Amino acid sequence: MSRSHAAAEERRAARSSWSVKVFRLGEEPGDDLSDRTTPEERIAMMWRLAVDAWTAAGLCLPGYTRDRMPGRVIRAPSPPAATDPRR
């Protein structure tokens, strides 16, 4: 058996344990994973997406610490002062 054939067989065997769900078009579940995953699992998913996005952009991951992260605070304007309807 050739190496490529053996590798293909290994991939096929690995796929046999994958779970598959079928949904009718338009009846797919929503994107909200909060009822099926923990916050830790969702953060782990986000990290992989972030790494993939930086890599796809051809950029290196930033090396700054959390306290040095660039950002800005934008505050909403104060609501107008309430007027007394009795006046």
N, C-alpha and C positions, 0 to 999 in steps of 0.2 A: 504494500500500500504506500503510495507516495505521501510526502509530507503535507502537500496541499490537500490531499484527500483526507488524511487523518485530521487535519485542522478543521476541515469542513464538517467532518463527523462529530468532532468535539463541540463545535458551535451548534450543530443540529441537536445534539444531546442536551446542551445547556438550554436551548430554546424550548425543549419539551416540558420543562418545569415552569415556564412563564404562565402566569394567569392571564386569561383573555376575557374581556367582557364585550358583548355586542349590544349596540343600542340602535334603535330606529333613528333615521335622520330627523333632527329636531327634538329628540327625546333624550339627548345626551345630558349627563349631569353637569351642573354648573362648575365654575372654576374655583369655588370656595372650598378649600381643603381643610378648614378649621375643625370640621366634625370628624375628619378621618386621620388627621395628623397632629402631632404635638408641636408646640412652638419651636422646640429644638429641631425637629425634622424639617420644618418650613425654613428655618434659618439656614440649615445645611443645604437645602435646595437653592436658596438664594445665593449662597456662596459659590456654588458651582456655576450658576448663571453669570455672576459677576466675573469670575475668572474667564469664562468663555467669551464674554463681551470684551474684556480688555485684550484677550488674545486675538480675537477676530479683528479688533481695531489696530492690531500690530503694536500695541503698547505694553509696557511692563507694568506690573502692579505697583501702585504707589508704596513707598516705604516709610511714610510718615506715621507718627504715633497718633492715637485718638485725640489727644489734647492739642495736636498741631494740625488737625484736619481743616482744610479750608471750608468756609461756609459763611453765611450771613443770616441775620435775624431780620425778618420783615414783619413788622407789627401792623395789625389791622388798625385803621383809624378809630379813634374813640367815637362811640355812638353820640348823636346829638343830645344835648341836655333835654330831659323830659319837661314838657310845659304843663302847667297846672290847668286842667280843663275848666276849672271853676272861675277863672279870670276872664 
